[in-house]
Amino acid sequence: MIRHVVFFSARDRADYDRIHDGLSLLAQIPHHRHFELGRNLQGDMISDAPVDIVVYAEFEDEAALAAYKAHPLYEESIRRVRPLRDQRIAADFTAS
């Protein structure tokens, strides 16, 4: 199983809802086993880059993750969110 975690920071706090709405499109993509989207509840006092919104998804394998990223709704989400976000940090790892 592949776990996919992505952290987003907003350029402007006024855009939180628009970023969340754009990322919520990802839940409609059928290739994940599990999908969650939420706002970060705590700040990291060590980091200069706050995390505002988190995407967490699980995929059966790398092929399912690739199909997810190739889906048109993934591209639409990027189109909506990229202009509003400051940073995006993603990690994919294999879980046992």
MMTF fields as JSON, N, C-alpha, C and O atoms, coordinates in Angstrom:
{
  "mmtfVersion": "1.0.0",
  "mmtfProducer": "UNKNOWN",
  "numBonds": 383,
  "numAtoms": 384,
  "numGroups": 96,
  "numChains": 1,
  "numModels": 1,
  "chainsPerModel": [1],
  "groupsPerChain": [96],
  "chainIdList": ["A"],
  "bondAtomList": [4, 2, 8, 6, 12, 10, 16, 14, 20, 18, 24, 22, 28, 26, 32, 30, 36, 34, 40, 38, 44, 42, 48, 46, 52, 50, 56, 54, 60, 58, 64, 62, 68, 66, 72, 70, 76, 74, 80, 78, 84, 82, 88, 86, 92, 90, 96, 94, 100, 98, 104, 102, 108, 106, 112, 110, 116, 114, 120, 118, 124, 122, 128, 126, 132, 130, 136, 134, 140, 138, 144, 142, 148, 146, 152, 150, 156, 154, 160, 158, 164, 162, 168, 166, 172, 170, 176, 174, 180, 178, 184, 182, 188, 186, 192, 190, 196, 194, 200, 198, 204, 202, 208, 206, 212, 210, 216, 214, 220, 218, 224, 222, 228, 226, 232, 230, 236, 234, 240, 238, 244, 242, 248, 246, 252, 250, 256, 254, 260, 258, 264, 262, 268, 266, 272, 270, 276, 274, 280, 278, 284, 282, 288, 286, 292, 290, 296, 294, 300, 298, 304, 302, 308, 306, 312, 310, 316, 314, 320, 318, 324, 322, 328, 326, 332, 330, 336, 334, 340, 338, 344, 342, 348, 346, 352, 350, 356, 354, 360, 358, 364, 362, 368, 366, 372, 370, 376, 374, 380, 378],
  "bondOrderList": [1, 1, 1, 1, 1, 1, 1, 1, 1, 1, 1, 1, 1, 1, 1, 1, 1, 1, 1, 1, 1, 1, 1, 1, 1, 1, 1, 1, 1, 1, 1, 1, 1, 1, 1, 1, 1, 1, 1, 1, 1, 1, 1, 1, 1, 1, 1, 1, 1, 1, 1, 1, 1, 1, 1, 1, 1, 1, 1, 1, 1, 1, 1, 1, 1, 1, 1, 1, 1, 1, 1, 1, 1, 1, 1, 1, 1, 1, 1, 1, 1, 1, 1, 1, 1, 1, 1, 1, 1, 1, 1, 1, 1, 1, 1],
  "groupList": [{"groupName": "MET", "atomNameList": ["N", "CA", "C", "O"], "elementList": ["N", "C", "C", "O"], "formalChargeList": [0, 0, 0, 0], "bondAtomList": [1, 0, 2, 1, 3, 2], "bondOrderList": [1, 1, 2], "singleLetterCode": "M", "chemCompType": "L-PEPTIDE LINKING"}, {"groupName": "ILE", "atomNameList": ["N", "CA", "C", "O"], "elementList": ["N", "C", "C", "O"], "formalChargeList": [0, 0, 0, 0], "bondAtomList": [1, 0, 2, 1, 3, 2], "bondOrderList": [1, 1, 2], "singleLetterCode": "I", "chemCompType": "L-PEPTIDE LINKING"}, {"groupName": "ARG", "atomNameList": ["N", "CA", "C", "O"], "elementList": ["N", "C", "C", "O"], "formalChargeList": [0, 0, 0, 0], "bondAtomList": [1, 0, 2, 1, 3, 2], "bondOrderList": [1, 1, 2], "singleLetterCode": "R", "chemCompType": "L-PEPTIDE LINKING"}, {"groupName": "HIS", "atomNameList": ["N", "CA", "C", "O"], "elementList": ["N", "C", "C", "O"], "formalChargeList": [0, 0, 0, 0], "bondAtomList": [1, 0, 2, 1, 3, 2], "bondOrderList": [1, 1, 2], "singleLetterCode": "H", "chemCompType": "L-PEPTIDE LINKING"}, {"groupName": "VAL", "atomNameList": ["N", "CA", "C", "O"], "elementList": ["N", "C", "C", "O"], "formalChargeList": [0, 0, 0, 0], "bondAtomList": [1, 0, 2, 1, 3, 2], "bondOrderList": [1, 1, 2], "singleLetterCode": "V", "chemCompType": "L-PEPTIDE LINKING"}, {"groupName": "PHE", "atomNameList": ["N", "CA", "C", "O"], "elementList": ["N", "C", "C", "O"], "formalChargeList": [0, 0, 0, 0], "bondAtomList": [1, 0, 2, 1, 3, 2], "bondOrderList": [1, 1, 2], "singleLetterCode": "F", "chemCompType": "L-PEPTIDE LINKING"}, {"groupName": "SER", "atomNameList": ["N", "CA", "C", "O"], "elementList": ["N", "C", "C", "O"], "formalChargeList": [0, 0, 0, 0], "bondAtomList": [1, 0, 2, 1, 3, 2], "bondOrderList": [1, 1, 2], "singleLetterCode": "S", "chemCompType": "L-PEPTIDE LINKING"}, {"groupName": "ALA", "atomNameList": ["N", "CA", "C", "O"], "elementList": ["N", "C", "C", "O"], "formalChargeList": [0, 0, 0, 0], "bondAtomList": [1, 0, 2, 1, 3, 2], "bondOrderList": [1, 1, 2], "singleLetterCode": "A", "chemCompType": "L-PEPTIDE LINKING"}, {"groupName": "ASP", "atomNameList": ["N", "CA", "C", "O"], "elementList": ["N", "C", "C", "O"], "formalChargeList": [0, 0, 0, 0], "bondAtomList": [1, 0, 2, 1, 3, 2], "bondOrderList": [1, 1, 2], "singleLetterCode": "D", "chemCompType": "L-PEPTIDE LINKING"}, {"groupName": "TYR", "atomNameList": ["N", "CA", "C", "O"], "elementList": ["N", "C", "C", "O"], "formalChargeList": [0, 0, 0, 0], "bondAtomList": [1, 0, 2, 1, 3, 2], "bondOrderList": [1, 1, 2], "singleLetterCode": "Y", "chemCompType": "L-PEPTIDE LINKING"}, {"groupName": "GLY", "atomNameList": ["N", "CA", "C", "O"], "elementList": ["N", "C", "C", "O"], "formalChargeList": [0, 0, 0, 0], "bondAtomList": [1, 0, 2, 1, 3, 2], "bondOrderList": [1, 1, 2], "singleLetterCode": "G", "chemCompType": "PEPTIDE LINKING"}, {"groupName": "LEU", "atomNameList": ["N", "CA", "C", "O"], "elementList": ["N", "C", "C", "O"], "formalChargeList": [0, 0, 0, 0], "bondAtomList": [1, 0, 2, 1, 3, 2], "bondOrderList": [1, 1, 2], "singleLetterCode": "L", "chemCompType": "L-PEPTIDE LINKING"}, {"groupName": "GLN", "atomNameList": ["N", "CA", "C", "O"], "elementList": ["N", "C", "C", "O"], "formalChargeList": [0, 0, 0, 0], "bondAtomList": [1, 0, 2, 1, 3, 2], "bondOrderList": [1, 1, 2], "singleLetterCode": "Q", "chemCompType": "L-PEPTIDE LINKING"}, {"groupName": "PRO", "atomNameList": ["N", "CA", "C", "O"], "elementList": ["N", "C", "C", "O"], "formalChargeList": [0, 0, 0, 0], "bondAtomList": [1, 0, 2, 1, 3, 2], "bondOrderList": [1, 1, 2], "singleLetterCode": "P", "chemCompType": "L-PEPTIDE LINKING"}, {"groupName": "GLU", "atomNameList": ["N", "CA", "C", "O"], "elementList": ["N", "C", "C", "O"], "formalChargeList": [0, 0, 0, 0], "bondAtomList": [1, 0, 2, 1, 3, 2], "bondOrderList": [1, 1, 2], "singleLetterCode": "E", "chemCompType": "L-PEPTIDE LINKING"}, {"groupName": "ASN", "atomNameList": ["N", "CA", "C", "O"], "elementList": ["N", "C", "C", "O"], "formalChargeList": [0, 0, 0, 0], "bondAtomList": [1, 0, 2, 1, 3, 2], "bondOrderList": [1, 1, 2], "singleLetterCode": "N", "chemCompType": "L-PEPTIDE LINKING"}, {"groupName": "LYS", "atomNameList": ["N", "CA", "C", "O"], "elementList": ["N", "C", "C", "O"], "formalChargeList": [0, 0, 0, 0], "bondAtomList": [1, 0, 2, 1, 3, 2], "bondOrderList": [1, 1, 2], "singleLetterCode": "K", "chemCompType": "L-PEPTIDE LINKING"}, {"groupName": "THR", "atomNameList": ["N", "CA", "C", "O"], "elementList": ["N", "C", "C", "O"], "formalChargeList": [0, 0, 0, 0], "bondAtomList": [1, 0, 2, 1, 3, 2], "bondOrderList": [1, 1, 2], "singleLetterCode": "T", "chemCompType": "L-PEPTIDE LINKING"}],
  "groupTypeList": [0, 1, 2, 3, 4, 4, 5, 5, 6, 7, 2, 8, 2, 7, 8, 9, 8, 2, 1, 3, 8, 10, 11, 6, 11, 11, 7, 12, 1, 13, 3, 3, 2, 3, 5, 14, 11, 10, 2, 15, 11, 12, 10, 8, 0, 1, 6, 8, 7, 13, 4, 8, 1, 4, 4, 9, 7, 14, 5, 14, 8, 14, 7, 7, 11, 7, 7, 9, 16, 7, 3, 13, 11, 9, 14, 14, 6, 1, 2, 2, 4, 2, 13, 11, 2, 8, 12, 2, 1, 7, 7, 8, 5, 17, 7, 6],
  "groupIdList": [1, 2, 3, 4, 5, 6, 7, 8, 9, 10, 11, 12, 13, 14, 15, 16, 17, 18, 19, 20, 21, 22, 23, 24, 25, 26, 27, 28, 29, 30, 31, 32, 33, 34, 35, 36, 37, 38, 39, 40, 41, 42, 43, 44, 45, 46, 47, 48, 49, 50, 51, 52, 53, 54, 55, 56, 57, 58, 59, 60, 61, 62, 63, 64, 65, 66, 67, 68, 69, 70, 71, 72, 73, 74, 75, 76, 77, 78, 79, 80, 81, 82, 83, 84, 85, 86, 87, 88, 89, 90, 91, 92, 93, 94, 95, 96],
  "secStructList": [7, 3, 3, 3, 3, 3, 3, 3, 3, 3, 1, 1, 4, 4, 4, 2, 2, 2, 2, 2, 2, 2, 2, 2, 4, 4, 4, 4, 7, 6, 6, 7, 1, 3, 3, 3, 3, 3, 3, 7, 7, 1, 7, 7, 1, 1, 7, 1, 1, 7, 7, 7, 3, 3, 3, 3, 3, 3, 3, 1, 1, 2, 2, 2, 2, 2, 2, 2, 2, 2, 1, 2, 2, 2, 2, 2, 2, 2, 2, 2, 2, 6, 6, 6, 3, 3, 3, 3, 3, 3, 3, 3, 3, 3, 7, 7],
  "xCoordList": [0.85, 0.0, 0.892, 1.926, 0.477, 1.173, 0.372, -0.84, 1.058, 0.438, 0.948, 2.144, 0.036, 0.313, -0.104, -1.274, 0.849, 0.584, 1.072, 2.208, 0.211, 0.578, 0.181, -0.941, 1.119, 0.909, 0.849, 1.669, -0.111, -0.281, -0.26, -0.8, 0.363, 0.25, -0.37, -0.05, -1.252, -1.963, -1.14, -0.47, -1.192, -0.564, -1.3, -0.693, -2.621, -3.481, -4.515, -5.21, -4.612, -5.554, -6.999, -7.833, -7.287, -8.636, -8.982, -10.153, -7.985, -8.206, -8.332, -8.43, -8.331, -8.435, -9.601, -9.427, -10.778, -11.958, -11.825, -12.234, -11.269, -11.092, -10.082, -10.269, -9.017, -8.032, -8.683, -8.532, -9.396, -10.079, -11.06, -11.114, -11.828, -12.786, -12.083, -12.541, -10.978, -10.225, -9.648, -9.654, -9.149, -8.589, -9.677, -9.423, -10.867, -11.95, -12.337, -12.942, -12.003, -12.25, -11.538, -12.019, -10.388, -9.584, -10.338, -10.071, -11.258, -12.026, -12.903, -13.288, -13.219, -14.079, -13.324, -13.943, -11.996, -11.198, -11.285, -11.049, -11.616, -11.928, -10.733, -10.958, -9.512, -8.372, -7.818, -6.979, -8.258, -7.725, -8.569, -9.756, -7.926, -8.637, -9.242, -10.296, -8.562, -8.977, -8.517, -7.437, -9.33, -8.988, -9.46, -10.586, -8.584, -8.947, -8.39, -7.326, -9.123, -8.717, -9.068, -10.2, -8.116, -8.415, -7.481, -6.423, -7.904, -7.09, -6.186, -6.597, -4.966, -4.013, -4.492, -4.898, -4.441, -4.929, -3.858, -4.173, -2.599, -1.548, -0.425, -0.16, 0.223, 1.362, 2.656, 2.746, 3.642, 4.968, 5.851, 6.188, 6.218, 7.006, 8.439, 9.139, 8.893, 10.255, 10.333, 11.342, 9.294, 9.302, 8.897, 8.064, 9.504, 9.122, 7.942, 7.343, 7.613, 6.541, 5.349, 5.368, 4.331, 3.174, 2.435, 2.416, 1.844, 0.994, -0.449, -0.845, -1.212, -2.596, -3.586, -4.554, -3.346, -4.272, -3.472, -2.38, -4.034, -3.362, -4.265, -5.464, -3.658, -4.316, -3.637, -2.409, -4.446, -3.924, -4.727, -5.958, -4.023, -4.719, -3.908, -2.69, -4.608, -3.977, -4.341, -5.47, -3.331, -3.492, -2.994, -2.048, -3.63, -3.262, -1.81, -1.088, -1.389, -0.041, 0.331, -0.449, 1.531, 2.007, 1.161, 0.999, 0.623, -0.243, -1.514, -1.966, -2.083, -3.289, -2.962, -3.75, -1.81, -1.391, -1.168, -1.559, -0.543, -0.31, -1.635, -1.78, -2.596, -3.911, -4.628, -5.288, -4.505, -5.069, -4.493, -5.234, -3.173, -2.513, -2.786, -2.627, -3.194, -3.503, -4.97, -5.349, -5.786, -7.221, -7.471, -6.766, -8.449, -8.759, -9.106, -8.8, -9.73, -10.043, -8.783, -8.769, -7.734, -6.454, -5.911, -5.456, -5.961, -5.499, -6.362, -5.845, -7.659, -8.55, -8.247, -8.267, -7.971, -7.609, -6.337, -6.264, -5.35, -4.1, -4.385, -3.876, -5.197, -5.507, -6.131, -5.834, -6.989, -7.67, -6.767, -6.812, -5.958, -5.212, -3.85, -3.447, -3.145, -1.773, -1.651, -0.722, -2.537, -2.384, -2.616, -2.218, -3.258, -3.624, -2.659, -2.648, -1.866, -0.985, 0.38, 0.842, 1.008, 2.377, 3.323, 4.191, 3.147, 4.005, 3.173, 2.037, 3.794, 3.21, 4.347, 5.367, 4.174, 5.174, 4.472, 3.497, 4.967, 4.331, 5.301, 6.51, 4.753, 5.534, 4.672, 3.491, 5.29, 4.657, 5.56, 6.777, 4.953, 5.767, 4.974, 3.743, 5.716, 5.116, 4.857, 5.737, 3.642, 3.261, 3.101, 2.673, 3.441, 3.299, 1.939, 1.642],
  "yCoordList": [-1.179, 0.0, 1.237, 1.273, 2.247, 3.532, 4.559, 4.688, 5.273, 6.389, 7.682, 7.841, 8.587, 9.855, 10.983, 11.088, 11.819, 12.914, 14.209, 14.287, 15.219, 16.5, 17.622, 17.662, 18.527, 19.681, 20.941, 21.124, 21.8, 23.052, 24.228, 24.15, 25.307, 26.564, 27.589, 27.633, 28.401, 29.407, 30.687, 31.071, 31.342, 32.664, 33.674, 34.553, 33.539, 34.47, 33.651, 32.814, 33.888, 33.123, 33.27, 32.405, 34.327, 34.532, 33.49, 33.337, 32.773, 31.778, 30.349, 29.422, 30.139, 28.781, 28.005, 26.872, 28.608, 27.897, 27.567, 26.487, 28.461, 28.203, 27.075, 26.238, 27.049, 25.969, 24.646, 23.639, 24.654, 23.445, 22.944, 21.745, 23.84, 23.449, 22.851, 21.853, 23.456, 22.924, 21.554, 20.686, 21.349, 20.048, 19.002, 17.807, 19.429, 18.468, 17.727, 16.657, 18.271, 17.564, 16.218, 15.267, 16.138, 14.915, 13.727, 12.58, 13.99, 12.906, 12.168, 11.022, 12.818, 12.211, 11.278, 10.558, 11.283, 10.43, 8.993, 8.766, 8.027, 6.679, 5.78, 4.656, 6.191, 5.28, 5.101, 4.226, 5.896, 5.752, 4.769, 4.577, 4.157, 3.277, 4.091, 3.749, 5.176, 6.029, 7.446, 7.642, 8.435, 9.837, 10.7, 10.558, 11.603, 12.576, 13.938, 14.048, 14.963, 16.345, 17.126, 17.05, 17.875, 18.628, 19.807, 19.913, 20.675, 21.828, 21.436, 20.713, 21.911, 21.644, 22.316, 23.478, 21.583, 22.107, 22.787, 23.496, 22.578, 23.201, 23.718, 23.176, 24.765, 25.311, 24.677, 24.206, 24.667, 24.153, 25.349, 26.126, 25.492, 26.649, 26.606, 27.617, 25.471, 25.336, 25.734, 26.286, 25.463, 25.674, 27.094, 27.713, 27.598, 28.903, 28.79, 29.797, 27.561, 27.341, 26.684, 25.48, 27.458, 26.857, 25.892, 26.078, 24.884, 23.951, 24.317, 24.314, 24.627, 25.03, 23.902, 23.718, 23.153, 22.112, 20.855, 20.933, 19.697, 18.416, 17.497, 17.384, 16.845, 15.783, 14.476, 14.382, 13.465, 12.13, 11.127, 11.13, 10.259, 9.238, 7.951, 7.963, 6.848, 5.537, 4.905, 5.009, 4.237, 3.601, 2.167, 1.857, 1.306, -0.106, -0.301, -1.125, 0.475, 0.322, 1.574, 2.521, 1.56, 2.721, 2.976, 4.126, 1.932, 2.11, 2.876, 3.722, 2.594, 3.312, 4.776, 5.661, 5.039, 6.423, 7.167, 8.326, 6.503, 7.125, 7.419, 8.465, 6.51, 6.73, 7.902, 8.688, 8.023, 9.153, 10.469, 11.42, 10.521, 11.751, 12.064, 13.207, 11.06, 11.263, 11.638, 11.973, 11.586, 11.848, 13.337, 14.184, 13.669, 15.076, 15.918, 17.11, 15.332, 16.099, 16.483, 17.501, 15.683, 16.029, 17.302, 18.213, 17.359, 18.549, 19.769, 20.88, 19.571, 20.68, 21.194, 22.402, 20.297, 20.699, 21.546, 22.58, 21.106, 21.87, 23.259, 24.258, 23.31, 24.601, 25.577, 26.772, 25.074, 25.939, 26.324, 27.46, 25.388, 25.582, 26.242, 27.067, 25.902, 26.401, 27.92, 28.374, 28.726, 30.185, 30.7, 31.818, 29.887, 30.323, 29.84, 30.374, 28.855, 28.263, 28.923, 29.442, 28.889, 29.361, 28.193, 28.233, 27.146, 25.977, 24.713, 24.649, 23.7, 22.363, 21.382, 21.414, 20.522, 19.514, 18.168, 17.956, 17.25, 15.956, 14.834, 14.958, 13.74, 12.544, 11.321, 11.27, 10.346, 9.049, 7.987, 8.015, 7.048, 5.983, 4.691, 4.689, 3.593, 2.271, 1.896, 2.005, 1.458, 1.021, -0.484, -1.077, -1.085, -2.546, -2.929, -4.115],
  "zCoordList": [0.0, 0.0, 0.0, 0.667, -0.756, -0.827, -0.028, -0.198, 0.831, 1.547, 0.928, 0.68, 0.688, -0.011, 0.934, 1.303, 1.322, 2.255, 1.612, 1.145, 1.591, 0.986, 1.936, 2.441, 2.17, 3.043, 2.188, 1.289, 2.465, 1.733, 2.698, 3.801, 2.275, 3.007, 2.058, 0.87, 2.601, 1.809, 1.719, 2.678, 0.569, 0.44, 1.292, 1.905, 1.323, 2.046, 2.824, 2.246, 4.102, 4.933, 4.444, 4.712, 3.75, 3.225, 2.16, 1.81, 1.639, 0.59, 1.11, 0.305, 2.423, 2.978, 2.366, 1.916, 2.348, 1.849, 0.37, -0.054, -0.414, -1.849, -2.066, -2.949, -1.27, -1.375, -0.974, -1.666, 0.131, 0.593, -0.461, -0.734, -1.049, -2.081, -3.297, -3.853, -3.707, -4.845, -4.566, -5.439, -3.36, -2.99, -2.771, -2.921, -2.422, -2.193, -3.471, -3.4, -4.624, -5.889, -5.91, -6.527, -5.234, -5.243, -4.638, -4.995, -3.743, -3.109, -4.119, -3.885, -5.236, -6.253, -7.193, -7.977, -7.124, -8.002, -7.471, -6.285, -8.326, -7.838, -7.507, -7.059, -7.693, -7.581, -6.171, -5.958, -5.208, -3.852, -3.037, -3.298, -2.048, -1.104, 0.024, 0.56, 0.376, 1.486, 1.176, 0.619, 1.532, 1.272, 2.427, 2.902, 2.879, 3.913, 3.536, 2.927, 3.908, 3.683, 4.937, 5.414, 5.478, 6.684, 6.89, 6.27, 7.768, 8.144, 9.296, 10.204, 9.254, 10.315, 11.602, 11.59, 12.7, 13.976, 14.81, 15.766, 14.46, 15.271, 14.388, 13.315, 14.849, 14.148, 14.624, 15.758, 13.768, 14.109, 14.417, 13.525, 15.658, 16.093, 15.562, 15.625, 15.044, 14.535, 13.062, 12.622, 12.315, 10.872, 10.503, 11.166, 9.43, 8.888, 7.924, 7.547, 7.527, 6.561, 7.263, 7.518, 7.57, 8.242, 7.317, 6.1, 7.889, 7.151, 7.491, 8.656, 6.472, 6.677, 6.386, 7.124, 5.318, 4.885, 4.545, 3.982, 4.896, 4.675, 3.85, 4.106, 2.854, 2.092, 2.471, 2.478, 2.787, 3.086, 2.284, 2.325, 1.547, 0.761, 0.772, 0.952, 0.576, 0.492, -0.843, -1.323, -1.43, -2.734, -2.671, -1.947, -3.427, -3.439, -3.876, -3.315, -4.894, -5.433, -6.225, -6.318, -6.79, -7.55, -8.788, -9.195, -9.388, -10.561, -10.2, -10.973, -9.057, -8.613, -8.329, -8.663, -7.718, -7.459, -8.777, -8.911, -9.742, -11.055, -11.76, -12.392, -11.657, -12.274, -11.615, -12.295, -10.316, -9.551, -10.07, -10.321, -10.231, -10.676, -12.142, -12.57, -12.916, -14.339, -14.573, -15.696, -13.537, -13.669, -13.947, -13.399, -14.776, -15.077, -13.84, -13.813, -12.83, -11.625, -10.851, -10.159, -10.962, -10.338, -10.991, -10.3, -12.309, -13.039, -12.718, -12.599, -12.578, -12.236, -10.832, -10.595, -9.915, -8.554, -8.57, -7.906, -9.32, -9.442, -10.0, -9.492, -11.042, -11.679, -10.684, -10.714, -9.806, -8.837, -7.656, -7.183, -7.188, -5.944, -6.141, -5.321, -7.198, -7.377, -7.228, -6.56, -7.814, -7.671, -6.247, -5.92, -5.401, -4.053, -2.981, -1.872, -3.292, -2.286, -2.29, -3.306, -1.135, -1.022, -1.235, -2.107, -0.427, -0.539, -0.609, -0.138, -1.224, -1.294, -1.039, -1.728, -0.059, 0.262, 0.23, 0.951, -0.609, -0.776, -0.429, -0.623, 0.088, 0.378, 0.081, 0.425, -0.564, -0.813, -0.201, -0.382, 0.527, 1.099, 1.131, 1.159, 1.126, 1.168, 2.623, 3.476, 2.884, 4.22, 4.226, 3.236, 5.321, 5.405, 5.951, 6.092]
}
